[in-house]
Amino acid sequence: MTAMSPTSTTSSTGSTEAGGVGPQAASPPPGVRAWAVVLASSIGQFLVVLDVSVMNVALPSIREGLGLSPSSLQWVVNAYALTFAGFLLLGGRAADLYGRKAVYLVGVGLFTGASLAGGLAPGSETLVVARAAQGVGAAVLAPVTLSMLTAVFPEGPARTRAIATWAAVGTAGGAAGGLIGGVLTELLSWRWVLLINVPIGAVVIALVAVWLREQGDGRQGHRALDLPGAALVTAGVGALAYGIGQSESHGWTAAGTLLPLAGGLVALAAFVAVEARSAEPLVPLRLFRLRSVSAGNVVTLVGMVGSFAMWYFLSLYMQNVLGYSAIRAGLSFLPHTLAVMVASKAAPRLMALLGNRTMIATGALVTAAGFTWQGVVLEAGGTFPGSILGPGIVMASGIGLLLTPMTEAATAGATPQEAGVVAGLVNTSRQIGGALGLSILGAVSASAAGGHGAAVSAAHAADGYAATFFAAAGITGAAALLVGLLPRAVRE
C-alpha cells in the first residue's frame, strides 16, 4: 500500500521564497512507493490529454453518424472545453481539502461514467451533456495528477524527475490521440473513441484503490469549500474560454466574443474581491505574492499559446494539404512523441546543471527554432522527411525541454496543503493558453491563406499553416524573454 503523504523536512540546499514555505527534502518520505504515485499521476494525465486529441479525429464520423448540424458538432467540443477550463481550480482545491486519493477516484469515476454515456448516446443532446460531464471529471482529475507529485515529492531532483515523467506521458497522450482516434474510428466506430475509456478507467480505479492509501496527504476536511468563490471562478474562466473560442469564428470585435469575455473578467474581478474577504478562500491570494507561482503561470500561459501549434496545425497540414488519412497522420506523429519523451527525461539532468530559468529559456528557444524551420519548409508538395520529420523533432524536443522546468517553476514555494490549488492554477494557465493559441493562430492561418476551409487551394492552405508556425515562433520566443520574471531562487 502506498502512503501518499508529504513531508515537512527541509535541507540546507533548498530555498524558500518569501510568502510561502516550500518543502526541500530531496526524496519522498519513508514508506512512500514513489513509482506508484508517479504511475497513478501519469495514467490520469494521459487519459485527460488523450481525450482532447482523440475526439478531434472522430468529429466527421460523429457528425455523419448522428446527423449533427455544424453548431451541434461545435458543442460536442465546446461542452468539454468549457467545463474542463471552468472547474480546474475547484478540482484542485477539493484535492487539498478532501484528500487526493478520494478526489482522484471521483474524477476518474465521473470521467469513465460520462464516457460510457457519450459512447451510447442516441442523439446530440445526450452526447453534449456527456461531454460536459467528461470535462468536469477531467477538471477534477487533472490538478490532482500534478498535486500528488508536488505534495509527495519535496522540491529537489526527485520532484523534477517525477514531473518529467508526468509531462512526457501527458504529451504522449496528446500525440497518440490522433492515431488511436483514427484506428478506432476507421476500424470500429466513433463511439469507441469514448467507450475505450471505460475499461481503462475501471482498471485505473481498481489499481488506485489498492495501491494508494490516504495518509496525511494534505487533507483539510474540517474546512469548508468556498462555494461563492468556486461559482465565480468557474463562471469566469468558463466565460473567458468560451469568448476566446468564439473569436475564432466571429472575430475579436463581435458581440458574441466581447460579451462573454467581459462577463468572464467581471466574474473574475468579483472572485478576487470575494477571496480577499473569505476566511477559507478557494485560492489564497497570498499565493500570487510568490513570484514563482505568479510569474511561472504567466510563462506557462504564453508558452502554451505557441506550443499548441505543433499538434493541431501540423495535423491539418498533413490531412488537408498532403492528403494523409487519420491513421497515417497519427503514425507520422510518432517521431514527435518519441522526441518529447526523450527530451522530457533528459530535462532533469540538464536542469541540475543549468537551473530552471536557463532551461526554460533554452527549451523555448529550441522550440521557436523548430517552429521557424517548420514554417520555412511547409509547402503543398511537401514530403514526410523534408517537411515533417526534421523540424518536428526539433519542435518536439524543445517542448520536452520546456515543460518540466516550466511546471516546476510554477509550483515552487507552495506548501503541500496548497499543492492542489497550485496545480489547478497551472492547468488553468495551460488550458487558457491553448485556447488563445487556437484562436490567435487560427486567425493568422486564415488571414495568410486568404480564405476559410475548402475555399482555399492546397498551396494557399500551406501558406496559412506556414504563417501559423512563424507566429508561434515569435510567441514562444517571447516566453523565453519572460523568464526574467522568475525568481533566481527557483532552482538556480
N, C-alpha and C positions, 0 to 999 in steps of 0.2 A: 504494500500500500504506500502511496506517495503522500508525504506531508507537504502540502502547499503552504509553506509558512515563510515569511520574510525574516530578516534578522536585523537587529539594530547595531550589530558590531561595526566598528569603524577602525580604519587603519591610518597610519601616518601618510600613506601615499595618496589618499583620496583628497577631494576638495569639496568644500561646502560653500554654496553661494548664499549671500545674504538673502534672507526672506524664506529660506526653506532648508531642510536638513536632508541630505542625501546619504543613504547607507553606503558604506565604502568598502566592505569586505570584498575579497577577490573571488569568492566562490559561494555557492548556496550553503545554507546552514546544514549541520549534520542531520542525516536521516532523510533528506530530500533526494529522491531519484530524479536527477536533472533530466535524464533522457525522456522520462515520462511526461514531464511538464513541457519540454520542447516539442515532443511528438503531438501532444494534445493541442498545443498552441498552433503548430504548423498545419495540422489537419483542418482545424477550424478556419484558419485564414485561407487555406486552399479552397475550401468549399465556398466561402464568401466571394473570393475573387473569380473563381471558375464560373460562378453563376452569372456574372455580368457578361463575360465574353461568350459563353456558350449559348446564351439566348439570342445574341445578335445574328448568328448564323441561321437560326431556326425561324426568324421572323417572316421571311417569304412563305414558308410552309405553313406557319400558323395563320397567316392572312388567307391563304387558299383553303386550308382545312376548315376554318370556322367562318369563312366568308366575311372577314372584317373589313370595315372601311379604314382609310388611312388614319383618321382621328382615333378610332378604336385601337388600331395597332400601335399608335404612338403611346396610348395609355398603358399598354402592356409593358412598355419600357418605363414610362414616367411613374407609374404606380410604385414600382420597386425603387426607383432612384429617389423619389421624394421621401418615402418613409425611411429609407436607409439613411439618407442625409439628416433627416429631422430627428431621429431617435438615437443617434450615436452618443451624444452627451448623456442622455438619460440612461442608456445601457451601460456606459462606463461608470457612472456614479452608482447605479444599482449594484454593480460588482463590488464596489468599495463597501457598501452598506450591508449587503446581504450574503456576501461570500462568492468567490469566483467560481467555485465548482458548481454551486447551485445555479448561478446566472448562466454559466456556460451550458449546462444541461437544458435550461429553459430556452436559451437561444437556439441550440441545435434541434430541440424538440419542436419548437414553433416553425423553424425553417423546414424541417422534414415534413411536418404535417401540412404546411402550406404547399410544398412541392407536390405532395400526393393529391391535394385538392386541385391544384393547377393542372397536373397531368391528366386528371379525369374530367376536367371542366367541359360541360356540354355546350357552353357558349361564352361570349366575350365578357359578360358581366361577372360570371364566376371566375374566369381567368384573371381579370383585373383585380378583383378582391383578393384572390390567392396570391398574386404578385405583390400586392401591398403588404399582406401578412408576411410574405417571404422577406420583404425589405425590413420589417420590424424585427424579425428573427435574426437577420444578418446584422442589423444595427446593435442588437443585444450581444451577439456573438463576437463581432469584430473587435471592439475595445478590450474585451476580456482576454482575447488571444494574446494581445500585447501586454496587458497589465499582469497576466500570470507570470510573464518573463521578468518584467521590471520589478514586481513585488518579491519574487523568489530569488532572483539573481541581483545582488548588490552591484553598484557601479564598479566596473572593472572589466578585465579580459573575459571572464565567464559570461557576463551580460552581453558583451559585444559579440561573442561567438553565437550566443542564443538568438540574438536579434538578427544576425547574419543569416542563420538558418531559416528563421521566420520570414525574412524578406525574400530569400531565394525561393522558398516553397510557394509563397504567395504569388510572386511574379510568375513562377512556372504555371500556376493555376490559370493566370490570365492568358498566357501563351498557349496552353493546352486546350483552352476553351474552344477556340476555333476548330481545332482538329476533332475534338470529342463531339462537338455540336454537329460538325459536318458528317461524321461517321454515323452518329445516331439518327440524324435526320434523313440521310440518304438510304441507309440500310434498314431502319425500323420506322420511326415516325417522330414528328416534332414532340410528341407527348413524352418520349423517353428522355428528352433534354431535361425535363422536370422529374420524371419518375426515377431516373438514375440516382437522384439524391436520397431516395427513400431507403434502399438497402445500405448505402454508405452512412447515412445519418443514424440508422439503427445500430450499426456496428460501432460507430463512434460513441453513442450514448452508453452502450454496454461496456466498452473499454474504459471510458472515463469514470463510470460509476464504480468500476472495480479498482482501477489504478490510483485514482486521486482521492485524497481524504482531506477534508477541511481541518485545518489546524492553525489557528491564529493567522489567517491569510489576509488580514486587514478588515475583517467583518466588523461593522459597527451597527449591528441590528437594532440597538436601542435608540438609534437616531432615525427620525422620520425623513422620508423622501420629500424634497422641496417640490411639491406639486405645482404651485404657481410658476416657479422658475422653470420646471420641466415643460409646462404647457407653452410658455412664452418662447423658450429656446427652440422647441420642436416646431412651433408655428413659424418662427423667424427664419431658421435655417431651411426649413422646407419651402417657404415662400421665396427665399433667395435662390435656391436650387431650381425652382420652377421658373422664376423670372429669367434666370440665365439660360435655361433650356428654351424658353420662348424666343429669346433673342436670335437663336439660330434660324428660325423660320420667319419671324416677323420683324427682325431688326431691333436695335437698341432704343430707338425713339418711339416705338409703337406703344400704345396704351396697354396692350396685353403684356408687354415686357416691363414697362415702368411701374405699373400699379403693384404687381407682386414684389418687385424689388423694393419699392418704397414701403410697402406693408411689412416686408421682412426686416428692413432696417428699423422701422418704428418698433416692431415686436422685440428686436434685439436690444434696442435702447431701453425699453421697458424692462427687459430681462436684467440688464445691468443695474438698473435702479432697484429692482426687487432683491437682487443678490446682495447689494450693498447694505440692505437693511435686514436681511434674513439672518436669524441666529444659526440656522443649519442650511447654508446655501448649497444649491446643486453644484455650482462651480465656485469655489472660494476665489474671490477676485485677487487675493494676495498672490495666487499662483502666477498672475501676469506680471508681478514685480520680479519674478525670476527671469532674468534675461535669457536663460537657456530655454525656458518654456515659450515666452513671447516671441523672441527672435527665431527660435527653432521652428515655430509654427509658420511664421512668415516665410522663411526659407523653404519649408515643406510645400506651402501653397504655391509659391512661384515655381518651384522645381517641378511640381506635378502638372502645371499648365503646359509646359513644353514636353515633358516626358510622355504625356498622353498620346502624342502624335505617332509614335512608332507603331504601336499595335493597330490602332484604328485606321489611320490613313494609309499605312502600308498594305493593310488587308484590302482596302478599297482599290488601291492601285493594282494589286495582283489580280483581283477579280474583275474589276471594271475595265481596266486597260489591257492587261496581259491575258485576260480570259481564263484565269485559273478557276478550277472548281473549288468548292469549300474545303474538300479534303486535301487537295493539292496545296491550297493556301495554308492550311493548318500544318501540313508537313514542312512547308517552306519556313515556318517559324521555329522549327526545332533547333537550328543553329543559334538563333537568338536566345532561346530558352537556355541552352547549354552555356552560352556566354554569360548570361545574367547569373546563373548559378555558380559558375566558376569564379566570376568577379566578386560575387557576394561572399563566397567562402574565403577569398583572398583578402577582402577588406579588413578583417580584424587584425591581421599581421601588419598590414600597411598602416592602419590607424595607430598601432603601438609605436611605429617608427615616426610617423608624421604628425599625429594628433588629429582631432576631429575637424577642426576648421580647414586645415590644409587638405584633408581627404575630401571634404565636401566640395571645396573649390576644384580639386583635381577631377573628381567624378563629374561635376557639372561641365568642366571644360572639355573633357573627353567626350561626353555626351553631345555637347554642342558641335564638336568637330565631326562626330558621326552624322549628326543631323545635316551639317553643311555638305558633307560628302554625298549623303543620300539625295539632297536636293539637286546636286550637280548631275548625278547620273540617272535621275528619273526621266524616262522618255518612253514614247509609245512603243518603240521596237526594242525595249529593254530585255535583257536576259537575266536568268537567276544568278549566275556568278558575278556579272558585272553590275547589275542594278539592285540586287537584294543582298547577296551573301556578304560581300566585303563591308559596305557601310553598315549593314545590320549588325555585324559582330562588334564593330566599334561602338555603335549606339548602345547596344545591349550591355556591353562591358562597362561603359560609362555609367549607365543606370545601376548596374550591380554594385559598382564602387560608391555610388551616391547614396543609395537607400539606407544602408546600415548606419553610417555616421550621421546622416540627417535625422533618422529616427532616434538614435541615442542622444543626440544633442537636444532634441525637443522634449525628451523625457527626463533629462538630468536634473537633479536637485530636488525632485518631488519625493515626499515620504511614501512608504509602502501603502499607507492608508489612503493616499490620493492617487495611486497608480492607475486606477480605473478611469477617473475623470480626465487625467492627463492623456491616457491612451485614447479616450473619446475625442479630446481636442485634436490630437494628431490625425486620427482617422477623419474627422470633420474637415481639417485643412486639406487632406489628400482628396476627399470627395469634392469639395468646392473647387479646388484647383483643377481636378479632372473635368468638372462641368464647365468651368471657364475655358479650359483648353479646347473642349469640343466646340464651344460656341465661337470663340475668337479665331481659332484655326480653321474651323469650317467656313467662317465668313471670308477669311483670306483665300481659301481654296476656291470658293465660288466666284470671288471677285477676279482672281487671276485666270480662272478658266473661262470667264465671260458668260456664264450661264449656270443652269442647275440641272442635275441628274442626267437623263438620257439626251437632253437637248444639246450637249456639247460633244465634240468629237473626241476620240481617244487621245489625240495629240494635245488638245486643249485641256482635257481632264488631267493628263500627265503634267502639264504646266501648272495647273492648280495645285496638285499634290506636291510638286517641287517647291512652289512658293510657301506651302504649309511648313515644310521642313526647314526652309530658310528662316521663317518666322520663329519656329520652335528653337532654332539655334540661338537666335537673339535673346529670347526669353530665358532659356537655360543659362546662357552666358550672364544674364542679369542676376540669376540665382547665385552664381559664383561671386559676384560683387557684394551681394548681401551678406556673405559670410562674415564680413567685418562687424556686423551687428552682434554676433555671438560672443559670449564672454570667453576670455582665454582660459578660464577655469574649467571649461568643458574639455577635459582630457587633452590638454595641451602639454 
